[in-house]
Amino acid sequence: MKTRTDNRSHRGARGGFTLVEMLLVLVILATLAAVVIPKFAGRSRQARETAAKSQIANLEVAIDAFEVDVGRYPRTLEELVTPPADNPQDWRGPYLKKGIPLDPWGNPYVYEMPGRHLPDSYDLSSPGPDGRLGNEDDIGNWLDATTTRR
């Protein structure tokens, strides 16, 4: 007749995983990660680019409202939040309720008035993921047909 201690020692001998089983699980997880992660990585960049385009469009609305009220485009984006020194009676802001946003990569938006790309109005852009203006990852109001000003 087996005693109680015999049963425990038998169960304890088989209670863990073998090295082969652990390696097999790691290989399966690595394979899944190799397939899934690149798909999500592309979505993250695309989502940030879409967010930057939406923020640029919202900033354009605020800039245009400022121009209607004051009669000129703001010299800086800060004039959308605080009244300019020269026309405080025409200013009906703040034109941005939550202040001036940073782009999705944590960089300030670049505002140029008059614009280099749109000399009759202004350029508004994000330097994109690399944080530097003047290369192919920039996002600007002159680049996208939905936000281009004429």
C-alpha positions in Angstrom: 0.0 0.0 0.0 1.3 3.4 -0.9 1.6 6.0 1.7 0.7 9.6 1.4 4.4 10.7 1.2 4.9 8.4 -1.8 2.2 10.1 -3.8 3.6 13.6 -3.1 7.1 12.7 -4.1 5.8 11.2 -7.4 3.8 14.3 -8.3 6.7 16.6 -7.3 9.0 14.9 -9.7 6.9 15.8 -12.8 5.6 19.2 -11.6 7.8 21.5 -13.7 8.4 22.1 -17.5 11.3 20.6 -19.3 13.9 22.8 -21.1 12.6 21.6 -24.4 9.1 22.6 -23.6 10.2 26.0 -22.5 12.2 26.5 -25.6 9.3 25.4 -27.8 7.0 28.0 -26.1 9.7 30.7 -26.6 10.0 29.8 -30.3 6.2 30.0 -30.8 6.1 33.4 -29.0 9.0 34.8 -31.1 7.3 33.6 -34.3 4.0 35.3 -33.4 5.9 38.5 -32.4 7.7 38.5 -35.7 4.4 38.4 -37.6 2.3 40.7 -35.4 4.6 43.5 -34.3 5.4 44.9 -37.8 1.7 45.2 -38.5 1.1 47.3 -35.4 4.2 49.3 -35.8 3.0 50.7 -39.2 -0.4 51.5 -37.6 1.2 53.6 -34.9 3.1 55.8 -37.3 0.0 56.1 -39.5 -2.1 57.1 -36.5 0.4 59.8 -35.5 0.4 61.2 -39.0 -3.4 61.3 -39.0 -3.4 63.0 -35.6 -0.9 65.6 -36.8 -3.0 66.4 -39.9 -6.1 66.8 -37.7 -4.3 69.1 -35.3 -3.0 71.2 -38.2 -6.6 71.5 -39.6 -7.8 72.6 -36.1 -5.0 75.2 -35.9 -5.9 76.4 -39.3 -9.5 77.1 -38.2 -8.2 79.0 -35.2 -5.8 81.0 -37.3 -8.5 81.8 -39.8 -10.9 82.9 -37.0 -8.1 85.2 -35.7 -7.6 86.7 -39.2 -11.4 87.4 -39.5 -11.5 89.1 -36.1 -8.2 91.1 -36.1 -7.8 91.6 -39.9 -4.4 89.9 -40.2 -2.9 86.5 -39.6 -1.2 86.1 -36.2 2.5 86.7 -36.0 3.0 83.7 -33.7 0.8 80.9 -32.6 0.8 82.4 -29.1 -1.4 85.2 -30.3 -4.2 82.5 -30.6 -4.1 82.2 -26.8 -3.1 85.7 -25.6 -4.2 89.0 -27.1 -1.7 90.8 -29.3 -0.4 94.1 -28.1 -1.5 96.0 -31.2 -5.2 95.1 -31.5 -6.6 93.8 -28.2 -10.1 95.3 -28.8 -10.6 93.2 -32.0 -9.3 90.0 -30.5 -12.1 87.6 -29.5 -10.0 84.7 -28.3 -8.7 82.6 -27.0 -9.0 80.7 -30.2 -7.6 77.5 -28.8 -9.4 76.2 -25.6 -6.6 73.9 -24.5 -3.6 76.0 -25.5 -1.2 75.4 -28.4 -0.7 71.6 -28.8 2.5 69.8 -29.5 2.6 67.4 -32.5 2.2 63.7 -31.8 5.9 63.3 -31.5 6.2 66.0 -28.8 7.6 68.8 -31.1 6.1 72.3 -31.4 4.3 73.0 -34.7 6.2 75.4 -37.0 4.2 78.5 -38.0 5.6 80.8 -40.6 3.8 84.0 -41.8 4.1 84.8 -44.6 4.7 81.2 -45.6 7.5 80.0 -47.9 5.2 77.5 -49.6 2.0 79.6 -49.3 3.4 83.2 -49.5 -0.1 84.8 -49.5 -1.0 83.2 -46.2 1.0 81.0 -43.8 2.8 77.7 -43.5 1.9 75.4 -40.7 3.8 72.2 -40.2 5.0 69.4 -38.0 8.6 68.2 -38.4 7.4 64.6 -38.2 8.9 61.7 -36.4 12.6 62.8 -36.8 11.9 66.3 -35.4 13.7 68.1 -38.3 12.0 70.3 -40.9 12.8 70.1 -44.6 12.7 66.4 -45.3 10.2 63.8 -46.6 8.5 63.0 -43.2 7.3 66.6 -42.7 3.5 67.2 -42.5 2.3 70.6 -43.6 -0.7 72.5 -44.6 0.7 72.8 -48.2 1.3 69.1 -48.5 -2.2 67.6 -48.0 -5.1 68.3 -50.3 -7.6 68.5 -47.5 -5.7 71.3 -45.7 -4.0 73.1 -48.5 -4.8 76.8 -48.6 -5.1 78.8 -51.9 
